[in-house]
């Protein structure tokens, strides 16, 4: 008997042995998945539900890689996300706005409307955000808005601590966020801003650079996604952080830092949107 015939017989036997309404689909899925491995986005719809759906996903099942982050994200950030959702109710979005989501550098950007002129913006950042919890809340942050582009900046997954996430974990979550955006607004480009080198976390800079590399590779391999390089502009000729661009905590940007940042972001937006 040939290999092809043997495989066909094996599949038929497998289906016959499990031919019940509740198990046929599982048997077929196992056979097919061995030949065609699923990526993270496919898993969002087809993986087994470990503890139920993510908030706001409706009937879609949570991807395995998100389930592990959900409980911690919900405990720490539910109130912050609810506050942003209340802003969605109270504030109408400008037409053709750019949606900015991410961590405290987005939240603290008090001059964003001026700095990003002529672009109209919607600002939805929360302090301490990581890509792992931003992915958990992606639909709640993204779906209420009809934006012309999405801009993402998150800088807290790697801090030089034992609980840091790996570059691969960050990429996986960023890929999911991009998929949520592409499904909601297929024609809206997605921009991932490079993580900024800071004095406070400079000991972790080698690993942070690896995260940036993964985000850049993701952007190059994902239709409609772009990477905004910024790090070189925040380093001096000796390769150290430019402290004059940060507030006293040497982690967050000051007004001069935001001016530099916004110029780089606008330049990339102009190249794609105009």
C-alpha positions as CSV (number, residue, x, y, z in Angstrom):
1,X,0.0,0.0,0.0
2,X,1.3,3.5,-0.9
3,X,2.0,6.2,1.7
4,X,-0.9,8.3,0.2
5,X,-3.3,5.3,0.4
6,X,-2.2,4.5,4.0
7,X,-2.7,8.1,5.1
8,X,-6.2,8.2,3.5
9,X,-7.2,5.0,5.2
10,X,-5.9,6.3,8.5
11,X,-8.0,9.5,8.2
12,X,-11.1,7.5,7.3
13,X,-10.6,5.2,10.3
14,X,-10.1,8.2,12.5
15,X,-13.3,9.8,11.4
16,X,-15.3,6.6,11.7
17,X,-14.1,6.0,15.2
18,X,-15.0,9.5,16.3
19,X,-18.1,10.0,14.2
20,X,-20.3,11.8,16.8
21,X,-21.6,15.3,16.5
22,X,-19.4,16.6,19.3
23,X,-16.1,15.0,18.0
24,X,-16.1,15.0,14.2
25,X,-15.0,18.6,14.0
26,X,-12.2,18.0,16.5
27,X,-10.9,15.0,14.6
28,X,-10.8,16.8,11.3
29,X,-9.2,19.8,13.0
30,X,-6.4,17.7,14.5
31,X,-5.7,16.1,11.1
32,X,-5.6,19.4,9.3
33,X,-3.7,21.3,11.9
34,X,-0.9,18.8,11.8
35,X,-0.4,19.8,8.1
36,X,-1.1,23.5,8.4
37,X,0.0,25.1,11.8
38,X,-2.0,28.1,12.9
39,X,-0.6,31.5,13.7
40,X,-1.6,33.6,16.6
41,X,-4.4,35.4,14.8
42,X,-6.0,32.0,13.7
43,X,-5.7,30.8,17.3
44,X,-7.8,33.8,18.5
45,X,-10.8,32.2,16.8
46,X,-10.0,28.4,17.1
47,X,-7.9,27.6,20.2
48,X,-9.5,25.9,23.2
49,X,-11.0,28.4,25.7
50,X,-8.9,28.1,28.9
51,X,-11.0,30.3,31.1
52,X,-13.5,31.9,28.7
53,X,-13.6,34.8,26.3
54,X,-11.6,38.0,26.5
55,X,-13.7,41.1,27.3
56,X,-15.5,42.4,24.3
57,X,-14.7,39.4,22.0
58,X,-18.3,38.2,21.8
59,X,-18.3,34.6,20.7
60,X,-14.6,34.6,19.7
61,X,-12.4,32.4,21.9
62,X,-9.3,34.0,23.4
63,X,-6.0,32.9,22.0
64,X,-3.9,30.8,24.4
65,X,-1.2,33.5,24.5
66,X,-3.7,36.1,25.7
67,X,-5.5,34.0,28.3
68,X,-2.3,33.8,30.4
69,X,-2.2,37.7,30.6
70,X,-5.9,38.4,31.1
71,X,-6.5,38.0,34.8
72,X,-3.5,40.2,35.8
73,X,-4.5,42.8,33.2
74,X,-8.1,42.9,34.4
75,X,-7.1,43.3,38.1
76,X,-4.7,46.1,37.5
77,X,-6.1,48.1,34.6
78,X,-9.9,47.6,34.5
79,X,-10.6,51.0,36.0
80,X,-8.2,52.7,33.6
81,X,-9.8,51.1,30.6
82,X,-13.3,51.9,31.9
83,X,-12.3,55.6,32.3
84,X,-11.1,55.6,28.6
85,X,-14.4,54.0,27.6
86,X,-16.3,56.8,29.4
87,X,-14.3,59.3,27.3
88,X,-15.5,57.4,24.2
89,X,-19.1,58.0,25.4
90,X,-18.5,61.7,26.3
91,X,-16.3,62.8,23.5
92,X,-16.9,62.5,19.8
93,X,-13.9,61.6,17.6
94,X,-12.7,64.2,15.0
95,X,-13.2,63.1,11.4
96,X,-10.4,61.1,10.0
97,X,-8.5,61.1,13.3
98,X,-5.3,59.3,14.2
99,X,-5.9,57.0,17.1
100,X,-3.0,56.8,19.6
101,X,-3.0,54.0,22.1
102,X,-0.3,52.7,24.5
103,X,1.5,53.5,27.7
104,X,2.2,56.6,29.8
105,X,4.1,58.5,27.0
106,X,0.8,58.6,25.2
107,X,-1.3,59.4,28.3
108,X,1.0,62.2,29.5
109,X,1.2,63.9,26.1
110,X,-0.7,67.0,27.0
111,X,0.3,68.9,23.9
112,X,-0.5,66.1,21.4
113,X,-3.2,68.0,19.6
114,X,-0.8,70.9,19.0
115,X,2.2,68.8,18.3
116,X,0.4,66.5,15.8
117,X,-1.1,69.4,13.8
118,X,-2.5,69.2,11.1
119,X,-3.6,65.7,12.1
120,X,-6.6,65.3,14.3
121,X,-6.0,62.9,17.2
122,X,-7.8,60.6,19.6
123,X,-5.6,59.9,22.7
124,X,-6.2,56.6,24.6
125,X,-3.1,55.8,26.6
126,X,-2.9,54.5,30.2
127,X,0.2,54.6,32.5
128,X,2.2,51.4,32.8
129,X,0.7,49.7,29.8
130,X,2.5,46.6,28.4
131,X,1.9,45.0,25.1
132,X,0.6,41.9,26.9
133,X,-2.3,43.9,28.5
134,X,-2.8,46.2,25.6
135,X,-3.6,43.1,23.6
136,X,-6.1,41.9,26.2
137,X,-7.9,45.3,25.9
138,X,-7.3,45.8,22.2
139,X,-10.9,45.5,21.1
140,X,-12.2,47.7,23.8
141,X,-9.6,50.4,22.9
142,X,-9.9,50.1,19.1
143,X,-13.4,49.1,18.1
144,X,-15.2,52.3,19.3
145,X,-13.2,54.5,16.8
146,X,-13.4,55.1,13.1
147,X,-9.8,56.3,12.7
148,X,-7.7,56.8,9.5
149,X,-4.5,55.4,11.2
150,X,-3.5,53.7,14.4
151,X,-0.3,54.6,16.3
152,X,0.9,52.4,19.1
153,X,3.6,53.0,21.6
154,X,4.3,50.8,24.6
155,X,7.6,50.7,26.6
156,X,7.1,48.7,29.7
157,X,7.4,45.0,28.8
158,X,11.2,45.1,29.3
159,X,12.4,47.0,32.4
160,X,15.4,44.9,33.5
161,X,13.2,42.9,35.9
162,X,12.7,39.2,36.4
163,X,9.1,39.4,35.2
164,X,10.0,41.0,31.9
165,X,8.5,39.6,28.8
166,X,10.5,38.3,25.9
167,X,10.8,40.0,22.5
168,X,8.8,37.1,21.1
169,X,6.0,37.6,23.5
170,X,5.9,41.3,22.7
171,X,5.8,40.5,19.0
172,X,3.0,38.0,19.4
173,X,0.8,40.6,21.2
174,X,1.7,43.3,18.8
175,X,0.7,41.1,15.9
176,X,-2.7,40.4,17.6
177,X,-3.3,44.2,18.1
178,X,-2.5,44.7,14.4
179,X,-5.0,42.0,13.4
180,X,-7.7,43.6,15.5
181,X,-7.1,46.9,13.8
182,X,-7.0,45.4,10.3
183,X,-10.2,43.6,10.8
184,X,-12.0,46.7,12.1
185,X,-10.4,49.3,9.8
186,X,-8.9,47.3,6.8
187,X,-7.6,50.5,5.1
188,X,-6.1,52.2,8.1
189,X,-2.4,51.8,8.4
190,X,-0.8,50.8,11.8
191,X,2.3,52.5,13.1
192,X,4.5,50.9,15.8
193,X,6.8,53.5,17.4
194,X,10.2,52.3,18.4
195,X,10.8,52.1,22.2
196,X,12.8,55.0,23.4
197,X,16.2,54.5,25.2
198,X,16.0,56.1,28.7
199,X,18.5,56.6,31.4
200,X,16.4,54.8,34.0
201,X,16.2,51.6,32.0
202,X,19.4,51.8,30.0
203,X,20.8,48.7,31.7
204,X,18.1,46.8,29.8
205,X,18.7,48.6,26.5
206,X,20.3,45.5,24.8
207,X,17.1,43.5,25.3
208,X,14.8,46.5,24.6
209,X,16.7,46.8,21.2
210,X,15.7,43.2,20.5
211,X,12.1,44.1,21.2
212,X,12.4,46.9,18.7
213,X,13.9,44.6,16.2
214,X,10.9,42.2,16.5
215,X,8.5,45.1,16.1
216,X,10.4,46.2,13.0
217,X,10.3,42.7,11.5
218,X,6.6,42.5,12.3
219,X,6.0,45.8,10.5
220,X,7.9,44.7,7.5
221,X,6.0,41.4,7.2
222,X,2.5,42.7,7.9
223,X,0.5,44.5,5.2
224,X,-0.4,48.1,6.2
225,X,2.0,48.1,9.2
226,X,4.9,50.5,9.6
227,X,7.7,51.0,12.1
228,X,8.7,54.5,13.2
229,X,12.4,54.6,14.2
230,X,13.1,57.1,16.9
231,X,15.9,55.7,19.2
232,X,18.9,57.2,17.4
233,X,17.4,60.7,17.9
234,X,17.3,60.1,21.7
235,X,21.0,59.0,22.0
236,X,24.0,61.3,22.1
237,X,27.1,60.7,19.9
238,X,28.5,58.5,22.6
239,X,25.4,56.3,22.5
240,X,23.9,57.4,25.8
241,X,20.4,58.7,26.4
242,X,20.0,62.5,25.9
243,X,18.9,63.4,29.4
244,X,17.8,66.9,28.3
245,X,14.9,65.3,26.5
246,X,13.4,63.8,29.7
247,X,11.8,64.9,32.9
248,X,13.5,64.3,36.2
249,X,12.5,60.6,36.4
250,X,14.7,60.0,33.3
251,X,11.9,57.9,31.9
252,X,9.2,60.2,30.5
253,X,9.7,62.8,27.8
254,X,9.7,66.5,28.6
255,X,8.4,69.2,26.2
256,X,11.6,69.2,24.2
257,X,11.4,65.4,24.0
258,X,7.8,65.5,22.8
259,X,8.7,68.1,20.2
260,X,11.4,65.7,18.8
261,X,9.1,62.7,19.0
262,X,6.2,64.4,17.3
263,X,8.4,65.5,14.4
264,X,9.5,62.0,13.8
265,X,6.0,60.6,14.0
266,X,4.5,63.2,11.7
267,X,7.3,62.6,9.2
268,X,6.3,58.9,9.0
269,X,2.6,59.6,8.9
270,X,3.2,62.1,6.0
271,X,5.0,59.5,4.0
272,X,2.1,57.1,4.2
273,X,-1.0,59.2,4.5
274,X,-0.2,62.1,2.1
